[in-house]
Amino acid sequence: MRISGIVSSGLGRAHVFMAQKHYQEQFLSLMGKPVWPGTLNLKVSGSDLSNYIALRMKSGIDTLDADDVQISAAKEVRVDNITSFRIRGFLRDGISFGGATAYKAIFKSNGDEVDCSVLIPDLTRHFDVVEVISSTFLREHLDLKDGDKVELELKLD
């Protein structure tokens, strides 16, 4: 499965979560090395949104903002051959840090490829924004700017 999207700025809060030791330990197991304490956001639409909604549905995440046409299209997308990885949430000092589902992928831009994972938090405000994690600071490494079109290729079983 491929998902193309447009690089977009987020709220700038992912680093608060991504830097947590509990998450970083799980990301190390997932990726084989520490990940950059932040995410790269990709805005998706059309068939790319249907593919992303299919991953969200596989994760058990409601997609309340999607319309019936998008949900119907997503149900037709094959995702049974893509392995999901559970990222467990935790409590720290009375503050709840939620869980997430991750899918390994390859990030592609201008002929360069970088291992990454699509991260779908259990709680998120976006249904049409893909969050990408990597051991590399993707914006800097690939000289990405808001508005750049990039592609993700999900790794199959």
Helices and strands as residue ranges (DSSP letters): E 2-8, H 14-18, H 21-31, E 40-43, H 46-59, H 68-75, E 85-87, E 90-92, E 95-97, E 100-109, E 112-121, E 129-133, H 138-141, E 149-154
